[in-house]
Amino acid sequence: MTPQLLGAHNPRLVATRELLRSKIRRERGRFLLEGPTLLAEASAAGIPLEAVFSTAHAFEQYSILREVEARGVPVFLTDERSIRKLSDVASPAGVIAIGEARLTPLDRLFSEPGIVLVLADLSDPGNAGTLARAADAFGVSGVVFGMAGVEPYHPKVVRAAMGSLFRLQVARADPDSLATAVHGSGWTIAGLSPAGEPIATATLPDRLVLVVGQERRGLGPWGEKCERLLSIPMRGSAESLNAAVAGAIAIYEAGRGRR
């Protein structure tokens, strides 16, 4: 079956282009994912797909397009110029899909013991996506994105997470709503800070909320909600670590006793 061909000014393409804006993503509960690899990851994770747009060349080259079409997902062909207008990268792969954003209610993240990672208003989407990928790799049960930081379904977050975002429980919160959600439930909120005790030797609870702040502002208002502070001692001359690097090390150390 040959997919329907859409012209450059087709209303469906115009409406899809609007999903490059954060406000529209929030209003519609939809996001864009790009490339055959992310499309395959989303499909395998059960992310509902509303539509897929592809160049004719990409449709012939990538079997995942024919696979999702066979499962009932509408696939549309368009030209490379139209695909570029849907993309925020310099060299698009010729495949862009609309996925349904899945946010987990905050209290559901704390129903079982484990580690929940909080991105304390991180603004860099690359760092946020990399931390989501590390969380998936090291067995974190959920990731909370601060309301004042980058959103979880920003295109650069989705790319940097490399499919991990589709497998994790993801929520959004501010410091007060997080503190309310964990109050009296046996969870300990611990912030990553140079002033904290070394995480490698700390005795950690089986219900741990690990808060990672920004390089410049640190934990900010989230620090007021932290019951403990944990650190990553450094032997070298560097003053600090990139948030993604520090967070990944902390997740690994915090989870060592659970593996």
Summary of the structure (lengths in Angstrom):
residues: 259
radius of gyration: 20.0
end to end distance: 47.7
largest distance: 61.7
contacts: 845
relative contact order: 0.14
helix: 41%
strand: 24%
